[in-house]
Amino acid sequence: MNTRVGALVLAAAAVVSAGVAVAGVIAGDRRSIVVEAGVPAVGVGVAVLFAAAAAALALAAHRRSRLLETTRRTTRDTAASEHRRFLARLDHELKNPVTAIRVAVAASEADTPQLATIDAQTARLSRLVADLRKLSELQTSEVERSRVSVAALVTDVVDAVRDAHGREVAVTLPAAPWPLPDVVGDPDLLFVALFNVVANAAKYSEPSDVIEIRGDEKHGAVVLDVADTGRGIPADEIDAVFDELARGRNARDRAGSGLGLALVRTIVDRHGGEVTVSSREGDGTRVRLALPAAG
C-alpha cells in the first residue's frame, strides 16, 4: 500500500473510530474507545482535532456573519442619519425664500394671471416644505404609544375620504370568530398613513372604479389591504413608489407632492410594521399595511 493510500485509510479509520467512540461514550460503554477493527485509540485524538478545527471554523464563520450584519446595520444607520440631515437642510433652505415670495405676492395690488400662478405654485412649494419637515421629524421623534382600535381607525379614514374625494370605500373586516385586535401606536399618525393610502386610491382611479379595505390577522399582525381597480403603477416604477418625491409617469395629470407614500412608509416603520405594494398597470393596485397586534 503506497503512502497516500495508507494516509487516506488511516484518516478514514480515525473518523470511524471517533464515531464509534462518541457513540460508545453516549451509550455508557467506554470500551468502545478501541474499535473492533483494531484501530488504536490514538485515532480518536486525530478525529477530535478535526472536530475542533471544524468547530473553530464554524465559530469564525458565525462571528464573521455577525460582523457583516453589524457593518450593514451601521451603514444603514449612517445613511439614514445623513438623509435626515439632508431633509432638514432642504427644509431650512426652502422655507425662507418661499415665505418671502408669498408675502410679496400678497402685498402686491396687481391682479394678474401671472401673480395668481406664482401664488399657487409657492403655496404648493410651501406644502412640500411642510411635508419634508414632517417626514424628517417623524424619522427621529418619539412615537406616542396607546391602544388603537383598527375598526374605528378604518371608519374615520373612510369618512374622511368620502368628505375629501366624494368616494365610497367598501370595507370588509372580520367579525367572527373574533374581530381584529387593536394595534399600539400613535392614533393620529396611523390615521395619516391609512388616509394617504386610501386617498391615493381615490386620486388615481375613476368614480366608477372600486376601492376596498380588507382586514385580517396573520402571524401576530393586523393586516390591512387597500385595493382599487384604478390605473395601476407601471411595473418598472413599483420599487420606487415609497421614495421621496417619486411621481409615476402615469400620475402627472393629478396634483401631488410625491411624499404621501414616503410618509406612509416612515410611519409604518416607526410602528414596527411593514408596507408593501403590488400593482398591474391598467388593472389596479393593492397596498398592504401590516402592524403588530397589541398583546
N, C-alpha and C positions, 0 to 999 in steps of 0.2 A: 504494500500500500504506500503510495507516494506521500510526501509531507503534506501537500494541500488537502488531499482527501482525508488524511488522518486528522488534520485540524478540524475539518468540517464534521467528521464523525464525532470527535471529542466535544465540539461545541453542541452538536445535536444531543449527545448523551448528557451533557451538562444541563441542557434545558429540560430534558425528560427527567433527570434526577431531581432538578429543582421542583418540577411539577409534582412528582411523587412525594417528595419531602414535604412540601407545603400541604398536600392532601393528607399525609400521614400525621402531621402536627395538628391539623384541624380535627382529624379523627381521633387524636389522642395516642397515636402509635408512633413513638419517637424512633422505633427501629427502622422506619422507612427512610431514615437519613441515608442508609446504604441501600442501593437499589438492587433488585434481584438480578438485573443484567450484569452486575459486577462492576458498575461504575463507582469509583471511590467517592466518598463524601466531599472530597475537595471540589468536585464538580458543582456542588451546591454553592460554594463560595463564588465560583465564576458566574453562575446564574444570578446570584444575589447582586454581584457587581453590575451585571447587565440591567437588572431590575432597578437598581439605584440610579444608574445612568439614565434609564428611561424616565424615572420619576423626576430627576433633576431637569431633564429636557421638558417634561410636561409642565413643571413649575415655572421654568423660564418662559415657556410659551404663554402661560397664564398671566405672568407678570407683564410680558410684552403687550398682550391684549389689553390689560388694564391701563398700561401706559398710553397706548394708542387711543383708547376711549377718553382718558383724561385730556390728552392733547386735543382731540376733536372737540370735546366739551369746552376747553379753554378757548379754542379758535372760534367756536360759535358764540361764546360769551363776549369775546373781544369784538367780533363783527357786529353783534347786536348793540354793544355799547357805542361803537363808532357810528352805527346807523342812528341811534338815538341822538347823539351829538349833532349829526348832520341835520336831522329834522328840527332840532331846537335852533340851530344856526339859521336854517332856512326860514323858520318862523320869524326870527328876530330881523332878518334882512328884508323880508317882505312886508312885515306889519306896518312899519313907519311910512314907507312911500305909498302904500295902498291907502292908509288913513289920510295922508296929505292930499292925495288925488280926490278922494271922496269929499273932503272938506272944501277943496277948491271948486269942485263941481256944484256942491250945494250952495256956495256963496255966489255963484255966477247968476246974473239976472237974465242971461240969454236963455232962450228956449229953442234949441235946435236939435235935430235928429242925432247929430254927432255927439253932443253932450249927453243925450239920453243913452246912446250906445256906450259912451265912456262910463257913465254911472252904472249901467247894468253890468258891464264887464268887471269894473272894480268891485262891485258888490259880490259878483261870483268869485273873484280872486280873494276877497275878504273871507268868504265862507270856506274857501280852500285852505287859507292860512289857519282859520279856526279849527278845521278838521285835522290838519297836520299837527297843530299844537295838542289837540285832544289825543291823537294817536301816539305822540311822543310821551305825553304824561301817563297814558294808560300802561305803557310798557314798563314803568318803574313804580307807579303809585300803588299804595295799599288797596286791596280789593275788599269791600265790605262782605262779611260772611253772615248770611241768615238763610233760613229755610224759605224756598221759593216754590209755590205751587205751580207746576207746569201747566195744568189746565187753566188756571187763572191767567198765567202769562200768555198763553195762546189766545184766550178770549180777548185780552187787552190789545194784542197785536192785530187780530182780525178786525176789531172795531176801529183801530187807528188807520189801517189800510183802507177800510171802507170809507172813512171820512176823508182821507188824503187823496185817494185814487178812484173812488167810486166803484170799487171792485169787490165782489163776493169771493170768499175763500171757503172751500169745503174742508171740514175738519173731521178727522177720524182718530179718536183717542180711545184706548181700551177702557172698558168698564168692568169686564169680567175676565178672570175670576177676581181681579182687583184693579183699581185704577193705577195710573202711573205714579211712582213715588215722587216726592219732592226732590229738588236739587238744592245745593248750598251755594250761595254766591250773592252778588250784588244785583238786586231786582231791576234797577234802572239800566245797568249795563247789559243784562241779559235781554231786557226789552229792546234796547238799541240793536243788539246783534240779530235777534229774530225779526224785528221790524225791517231792518236793512235787507235781509234775505227775501222776505215776502214782498216788500216794496219793489225790489229788483224784478221779481217775477211779474208783478203788475206792470212795471215800466216797459219791460221787453216782451210783452205779449199783447194780444189784441183783446178787446172786450168779449169776444166770442170764445176765447181760449179758457181753459180750465186751470185753476190754481188750487192745489191741495196741500194740507198739512196733515201728515200721518205720524202718529206716535207709537213707540214700542219701548220695551225694556229688554236690554240684551247685555249679558255678562256684567251686571252691576252698573250699567249706564242707561240713562234715558236718551233715547234716540228720536230726534225729530227730523222727518224728511219734508222738505218744502219742494214740491214738484209743480211744473207747469207745462203746458203744451205750446209754449211760445216759440220764438225764433231760434233758440238754442245758441250754442257757442261753437265757433269753428274748432275743429279737432286740434289744430296746431296752436291754439291760444288757451286751451284749458289749463295748462300748467301755470299760466301767468295771471290767472284771474284774481289771485289774492295779493298780487304785488301792488305797491302804492302807485297810484296814478295810471293804472292799467285800464285802457279802454279798448274793447274789441272793435275790429273794423266794421262789424255789422251793428254797432251800437252808437255810431257817431251822430245819428239823427235824433238822439234823445239826450237831454241835458243830464250832466253828471260830472263828478269830480274824479272818478276812478279810485276813490278811497273807501267806498262803502264796504266792500268785501275785505279789504285790508283791515278795517276796523273790526269786522266780524271775527276774522282770524285771531286778532290780538286779544279780543275779549274772551273768546272761547279758550285760547291758550292759557290766559291768566286764570281761568276757572278749572284748569286741568283736563280740558276736553279736547275734542278733535273735530275739525270741519273739513269735509271733502265735497267735491263736485263731480258729477257725471253729466254729460250732455251730448246731444246729437243735433247738429245744425239742421234747422227746419222741422225738428220734431219736439224739442223741449229740453228742459234742464231739471236736474234734481240736486239740491244742496242738502247734505246730511250734517246735522249738528249732533254730536254725542257728548253728553255731560255726565260726570259721575253722579250716581244717585245718592241721596242723603242716607246715612246709616240709621 
